[in-house]
Amino acid sequence: EAVMKATELREIDADGLRAKAAEIEDELFRLRIRKAMGQLEKPVALRDARKNLARVKTILREKAK
């Protein structure tokens, strides 16, 4: 999955962001397994997923205020 823009994420409501975070965590889990098995074709996908998760969590925290 490509890098998401913070402005796009701010348009999503809190429940949608929580669902997005769960989806990214699931994707991260699968990517880690593929990496351990040596089947990860794009290692940058792991970094992108981590950064996307951080973005989602940051915006969720902003909305909580």
Residue pairs with C-beta under 8 A, 6 or more apart in sequence:
1 24
1 27
1 45
1 48
1 49
1 52
2 48
3 48
3 51
3 52
4 52
4 55
4 56
6 55
6 58
6 59
9 17
9 20
9 55
9 56
9 59
10 59
10 62
12 20
14 60
14 63
14 64
17 56
17 59
17 60
17 63
18 60
20 56
21 53
21 56
21 57
21 60
24 49
24 52
24 53
24 56
25 53
27 49
28 46
28 49
28 50
28 53
31 40
31 45
31 46
31 49
32 46
34 40
35 43
35 46
40 46
